[in-house]
């Protein structure tokens, strides 16, 4: 069905499609560089800024929070992402991270995580966070680099791997911004008191 619709669109706009094809062939490297820079900027800067603004607007976070620009690169297989945290937190961050799995060109997987080298000592917190966020429990929700105390796959399969539709949704009131913000609302509400307690305990230890 997609191919049929796309083919019809090309036929109706054959002159424009041909010109775009010629432009792509002549300027392939330049256009691919521009595409990479655009996608990286959307994820590393635009997405966290818009999600942060949405969370503040909805009263989930306040001025004592901050977002941290990511170092994600669409052309590199690595676990990188963006972070959100209270300014007073020294040991914990809530992250949206990429994965190392290979997909088709232009597609990458992402997942939410709580990033810290320090353990959350509350009993049963893993099960509670899975329940509150509507995610499926993982056998081993701990990574070594970066070190996590919890992570999960997004519950909506459409947001486990991101492509054109998800990049397009990184704009004010866009579908990607809305989905990520709504998910992080649940995660923040589930874990913020536990992390506050851990930060206070660690502060007391000097």
Secondary structure, DSSP 8 states (H G I E B T S, - for coil): -HHHHHHHHHHHTHHHHHHHHHHHHHTHHHHHHHHHHHHHHIIIIIIHHHHHHHHHHTTSS-TTEEEE-----TTS-S--EEEEEETT-SS-EEEEEE-----STT-EEEEEEEE-SS---STTHHHHHHHHHT----S----BTTBEEEEE--SSGGGTEE-HHHHHT-STT-HHHHHHHHHHHHHHHHHHHHHHHHHHHHHHT-
